[in-house]
């Protein structure tokens, strides 16, 4: 089979491939794009320069609108940053942003001229390293991987990899999106496992190194405070904390395991707040019949699900005033009972306590003196002493403010003494009867 004009098919396709590989050449010359690093140096080549060329002139911009920048024959105003190499190529050092643009190399021949255009881009690589993070899609079922490397010109190239393979070639990639300095991959959660690592690699046209960052997936981990207690009518707050989760987990509260899919919605007596990785459920006006029991804190991300029980006990309030009153009354009853028992078995204790109080150093200035006098007849015989000893009366003489007063016989005597006094009479009468008998 031959093509029109007698050209074999194989030779035709070979010529087509060569035309695609060689830079485009037309009447105006060739074009190419080169990158130079800001502050560095660059060499702009004037390609296909003929040995028969009499002069090579460089222009910045359109050669028909701007004056020559540098010439191999004409002495132009010197600029130390520009120089010719091999009498044809242009070297620029200490590249600046304003050096970016189109440059034209014009080769002057005897009969014809040849032009070669070069587009120079002054690139600025990012100074930092790429940053990676993971998020959960709005549906909660897919994983979104973000990689950002800002601060460079032109924009860097970013690739997500998993175990050394590009994610773009993976079957579990749902979509891929690039926007300036950020690249995002959306993955199906069916292939995600705990501690799986994804890596983002960045590259730039003027940077040899390829810095990278990683994201390690983690299933949520939870912890809570000890069980809470609420009195009827009060408010209580239950706390649930997410200690680790990549990506961040969505936290929800459920009443108990009897209705595992019914989430508590904020409003009414329930208030749910989220601060960072801490979720709080506030229950207002606790009710013993409806609010007591265990609540479920559920945290979920595309990697997995974790649940934690937080228990609440609702009690009736205690009457503090009644309890304090009962304690005071009981204390008074105990004190009165002990006092009565002590006075019943030892009534002289009150007299001794009074005597001790009157002889205290603080009471000496009052001038009150309490004297106890035991009147006994030492002249009687031994038998009479025994008879009289049981009926001995105690007299109390008190000196109050300098006046001597005969105190009454003490009433705080034992019952034995009172009986003997009533039956035997006074000691003087007893001694008189004994004398008459003799």
C-alpha positions in Angstrom: 0.0 0.0 0.0 1.3 3.4 -0.9 0.1 6.9 0.0 -0.6 9.5 -2.5 2.6 10.6 -4.2 4.2 7.2 -3.9 5.4 7.5 -0.3 5.4 4.2 1.7 3.3 4.2 4.9 6.2 3.4 7.2 8.4 6.3 5.9 5.4 8.7 6.3 4.8 7.9 10.0 8.6 8.0 10.7 8.7 11.5 9.2 5.6 12.6 11.3 7.3 11.5 14.5 10.5 13.4 13.8 8.5 16.5 13.1 6.8 16.2 16.5 10.1 15.7 18.4 12.1 18.5 16.8 11.3 22.1 18.0 9.0 23.9 15.6 10.8 25.8 12.9 9.3 28.2 10.5 10.2 31.3 8.7 10.6 33.2 12.0 12.8 30.5 13.6 12.5 28.2 16.6 10.9 28.6 20.1 11.6 27.1 23.5 10.9 27.7 27.2 13.6 27.7 29.9 13.4 28.2 33.6 15.9 30.1 35.7 16.1 30.2 39.5 15.6 33.5 41.2 19.0 34.8 42.2 20.8 32.2 40.1 22.2 32.3 36.5 20.9 31.0 33.2 22.4 30.4 29.7 20.1 31.2 26.7 21.3 29.3 23.7 21.1 30.7 20.2 20.5 27.4 18.5 21.5 26.4 14.9 23.9 29.3 14.5 25.7 29.1 11.2 29.4 29.4 11.0 28.8 31.8 8.2 27.0 34.2 10.5 28.5 37.7 10.5 26.7 38.9 13.7 24.5 37.6 16.5 22.2 40.1 18.2 20.0 39.5 21.3 16.8 41.3 22.0 14.5 41.3 25.0 11.1 41.5 23.6 10.0 42.0 20.0 13.1 42.7 17.9 11.1 45.0 15.7 10.0 47.2 18.7 12.9 47.1 21.2 16.6 48.1 20.7 19.3 45.3 20.9 20.2 44.0 24.3 23.6 42.6 23.4 25.5 42.2 20.1 28.6 40.3 19.1 29.9 43.2 17.1 28.6 46.4 18.5 29.7 47.7 21.8 26.5 48.3 23.8 26.2 49.9 27.3 27.8 47.3 29.6 25.7 45.3 32.2 27.8 43.0 34.3 24.9 40.6 34.6 24.8 40.0 30.8 27.6 38.4 28.7 28.0 36.4 25.5 29.3 32.8 25.5 30.9 31.4 22.3 30.0 34.6 20.6 26.4 33.5 20.4 24.7 32.4 23.6 23.5 34.9 26.3 24.4 34.4 30.0 22.4 36.2 32.7 23.5 36.1 36.3 21.8 37.2 39.5 18.4 36.6 37.9 15.6 39.0 38.9 11.9 38.9 38.5 12.0 41.6 35.8 14.4 39.5 33.7 11.4 37.1 32.9 10.1 37.4 29.4 10.7 36.7 25.7 14.3 36.8 24.3 15.1 36.7 20.6 18.4 35.7 19.1 18.9 37.1 15.5 21.5 35.5 13.3 22.7 37.8 10.5 23.8 36.0 7.4 25.1 37.3 4.1 21.7 37.0 2.4 19.2 35.9 5.0 18.5 36.3 8.7 17.6 33.6 11.2 15.8 34.2 14.5 15.5 32.0 17.6 13.0 32.9 20.3 13.4 31.8 24.0 10.9 32.3 26.7 12.6 32.8 30.1 10.6 32.1 33.3 12.3 33.2 36.5 11.2 30.5 39.0 11.0 30.7 42.8 10.8 27.3 44.6 8.8 27.0 47.8 10.9 27.6 50.8 8.9 25.3 53.2 8.1 21.6 52.8 4.7 20.1 51.7 2.0 19.8 54.3 -0.4 16.9 54.4 -3.7 16.3 56.1 -6.8 14.1 55.9 -10.5 15.0 56.1 -13.8 13.2 55.9 -16.1 14.0 53.0 -19.5 15.6 53.6 -21.2 12.3 53.2 -19.0 10.8 55.9 -18.2 7.7 53.8 -15.1 8.8 51.8 -11.6 9.9 52.7 -10.1 13.1 51.3 -6.3 13.5 51.2 -4.9 17.0 50.9 -1.3 18.0 50.0 -0.3 21.7 49.9 3.1 23.3 49.0 2.6 27.0 48.7 5.1 29.8 48.0 6.6 28.7 44.7 6.5 29.9 41.1 5.5 28.3 38.9 3.2 26.0 40.9 4.8 22.7 42.1 3.8 19.3 41.0 2.3 17.1 43.8 1.6 13.3 43.8 0.0 11.1 46.4 1.6 7.6 46.8 0.7 4.5 48.7 3.4 1.9 49.3 5.5 3.3 46.5 2.7 3.5 43.9 1.0 6.6 42.6 -2.7 6.8 43.7 -3.7 8.1 40.3 -3.3 4.6 39.0 -5.2 3.0 41.8 -8.7 1.6 41.4 -10.0 2.9 44.7 -9.4 6.6 43.8 -12.8 8.2 43.2 -11.6 11.6 42.0 -8.4 13.8 41.8 -8.4 17.6 42.0 -5.5 20.1 41.7 -5.9 23.8 42.5 -2.7 26.0 42.3 -0.5 24.8 45.2 -2.9 22.1 46.6 -3.7 18.6 45.4 -6.6 16.4 46.7 -7.4 12.8 46.3 -10.8 11.3 47.2 -10.7 7.6 48.2 -13.2 4.9 48.9 -13.2 3.9 52.6 -13.6 0.2 51.8 -9.8 -0.1 51.5 -8.8 1.9 54.5 -7.3 0.3 57.6 -5.8 1.4 60.9 -2.2 2.8 60.7 -2.2 2.9 56.9 0.3 5.5 55.6 -0.1 7.7 52.5 2.8 9.9 51.2 2.7 13.1 49.2 5.8 13.9 47.1 6.4 17.4 45.7 8.7 18.5 42.8 9.6 21.8 41.3 11.3 22.8 38.0 14.3 24.5 39.7 14.5 22.2 42.8 16.4 19.0 42.7 15.1 17.6 45.9 11.6 16.1 46.2 10.4 16.8 49.7 7.5 14.8 51.0 5.0 14.5 53.9 2.9 11.6 55.2 -0.5 11.0 56.7 -1.2 8.0 59.0 -4.8 6.9 59.3 -6.1 6.1 62.8 -9.3 4.8 64.1 -11.0 7.0 66.8 -10.0 6.4 70.4 -12.2 7.7 73.3 -12.1 8.5 77.0 -14.6 10.0 79.4 -14.9 11.3 83.0 -16.1 9.0 85.9 -19.9 8.4 86.2 -21.9 11.5 87.0 -24.6 12.1 89.6 -27.4 14.6 89.2 -30.1 15.6 91.7 -33.6 16.0 90.4 -34.2 19.5 89.0 -30.4 20.2 88.6 -28.2 20.3 85.4 -25.4 17.9 84.6 -22.8 17.7 81.8 -21.4 14.5 80.4 -18.0 14.7 78.7 -16.5 12.6 75.9 -12.9 13.2 74.6 -11.4 11.9 71.4 -7.8 11.2 72.2 -6.7 10.3 68.6 -8.4 10.1 65.2 -7.1 10.6 61.6 -9.1 12.1 60.0 -11.0 13.9 62.6 -14.0 11.9 63.9 -17.6 13.0 64.0 -19.0 12.7 67.6 -22.6 11.9 68.3 -24.6 11.1 71.5 -27.1 8.3 71.8 -29.5 7.6 74.7 -28.7 3.9 75.3 -28.2 0.6 73.6 -31.9 0.0 73.3 -32.1 2.6 70.5 -28.6 2.5 69.0 -29.4 4.5 65.9 -31.4 7.3 67.5 -29.1 10.3 68.1 -29.8 12.9 70.7 -30.5 16.2 68.9 -29.7 19.5 70.6 -32.6 21.5 71.8 -35.1 21.6 74.7 -33.4 20.1 77.7 -30.4 18.9 75.8 -27.4 21.0 74.8 -24.5 19.5 72.8 -21.2 21.5 72.3 -18.0 20.6 70.5 -14.7 22.2 71.4 -11.8 20.7 69.5 -11.7 17.0 70.3 -14.0 17.4 73.3 -17.8 16.9 73.1 -20.2 17.7 75.9 -23.8 16.8 76.5 -25.6 19.0 79.0 -28.9 17.8 80.5 -31.1 20.4 82.1 -33.7 19.8 84.8 -32.7 16.2 85.5 -35.6 13.8 85.8 -35.2 10.5 87.7 -37.6 8.7 85.5 -36.2 9.6 82.1 -32.6 10.8 82.4 -31.0 8.1 84.6 -29.0 5.4 83.0 -26.1 5.1 80.4 -25.5 7.3 77.4 -23.4 6.3 74.3 -20.7 8.6 72.9 -20.1 7.5 69.3 -17.0 8.7 67.3 -16.7 7.7 63.6 -14.4 8.5 60.7 -13.9 6.7 57.3 -11.4 4.3 59.0 -13.7 3.0 61.7 -16.1 3.4 64.6 -15.7 3.5 68.4 -18.4 3.8 71.1 -18.1 4.6 74.9 -20.7 4.4 77.6 -21.1 7.3 80.0 -23.4 6.6 82.9 -25.6 9.0 84.9 -27.3 8.5 88.3 -30.3 10.7 89.2 -31.1 11.1 92.9 -33.7 12.9 95.0 -32.3 16.0 96.8 -31.5 15.6 100.6 -33.2 17.9 103.2 -30.1 19.4 104.8 -32.1 21.5 107.3 -34.0 18.6 108.6 -30.9 16.5 109.0 -29.1 19.2 110.9 -32.1 19.7 113.2 -32.3 16.0 113.9 -28.6 15.9 114.8 -28.9 18.8 117.1 -32.0 17.4 118.9 -30.3 14.0 119.3 -27.2 15.6 120.7 -29.2 17.6 123.3 -31.0 14.4 124.3 -27.8 12.6 124.8 -26.3 15.4 126.9 -29.4 15.7 129.1 -29.5 11.9 129.6 -25.9 11.7 130.7 -26.4 14.7 133.1 -29.4 13.1 134.7 -27.6 9.8 135.2 -24.5 11.5 136.7 -26.7 13.5 139.1 -28.7 10.5 140.1 -25.8 8.4 141.2 -23.5 11.2 142.5 -25.4 14.4 143.5 -22.5 15.8 145.5 -20.7 16.3 142.1 -22.6 19.6 141.7 -21.3 20.9 145.0 -17.8 19.9 144.2 -17.9 21.6 140.8 -19.2 24.8 142.4 -16.5 24.7 145.0 -13.9 24.1 142.3 -15.2 27.0 140.3 -15.1 29.4 143.3 -11.5 28.5 144.0 -10.3 29.2 140.4 -7.7 31.9 140.1 -10.0 34.0 138.0 -12.6 34.1 140.8 -10.3 35.2 143.6 -10.9 38.8 142.9 -14.7 38.5 143.5 -14.1 38.0 147.3 -16.5 35.0 147.5 -15.2 32.1 149.6 -17.0 28.8 150.1 -16.2 26.9 153.3 -17.4 23.4 154.1 -17.5 22.6 157.9 -18.0 19.1 159.3 -19.3 19.2 162.9 -18.5 16.1 164.9 -18.2 15.5 168.6 -14.8 14.1 169.3 -15.5 13.8 173.1 -18.0 11.0 172.7 -16.9 7.4 172.6 -16.1 5.3 169.7 -19.5 3.8 169.7 -21.2 7.1 169.7 -19.0 8.3 166.9 -20.2 5.4 164.8 -23.8 6.2 165.7 -23.4 9.9 165.0 -21.3 9.5 161.9 -24.3 8.5 159.8 -26.3 11.5 160.8 -23.6 14.1 160.5 -24.8 17.3 159.0 -22.7 19.6 156.8 -22.9 23.3 157.4 -21.9 25.7 154.8 -20.7 29.2 155.7 -20.3 31.6 152.9 -18.6 35.0 153.1 -20.2 37.1 150.4 -19.0 40.7 150.0 -17.6 40.7 153.6 -21.0 39.4 155.3 -21.1 36.1 157.0 -24.3 34.2 156.1 -25.4 30.9 157.6 -26.3 28.7 154.6 -29.1 26.2 154.7 -28.4 22.6 155.0 -27.5 21.3 151.6 -30.2 19.6 149.7 -27.6 17.7 147.6 -27.2 14.9 150.2 -27.6 11.3 149.7 -30.9 9.6 150.4 -29.3 7.7 153.3 -28.4 10.9 155.0 -31.9 12.4 154.5 -33.5 9.3 156.1 -31.3 9.4 159.1 -32.0 13.1 159.6 -35.8 12.6 159.5 -35.8 9.6 161.8 -33.2 10.5 164.4 -33.6 14.2 164.7 -30.8 16.6 165.2 -27.5 15.7 166.6 -28.1 17.9 169.7 -31.3 16.1 170.5 -29.6 12.7 170.2 -26.8 13.7 172.6 -29.4 15.1 175.1 -31.3 11.8 175.2 -28.1 9.8 175.7 -27.1 12.1 178.7 -30.5 11.6 180.5 -30.2 7.9 180.1 -26.9 7.9 181.9 
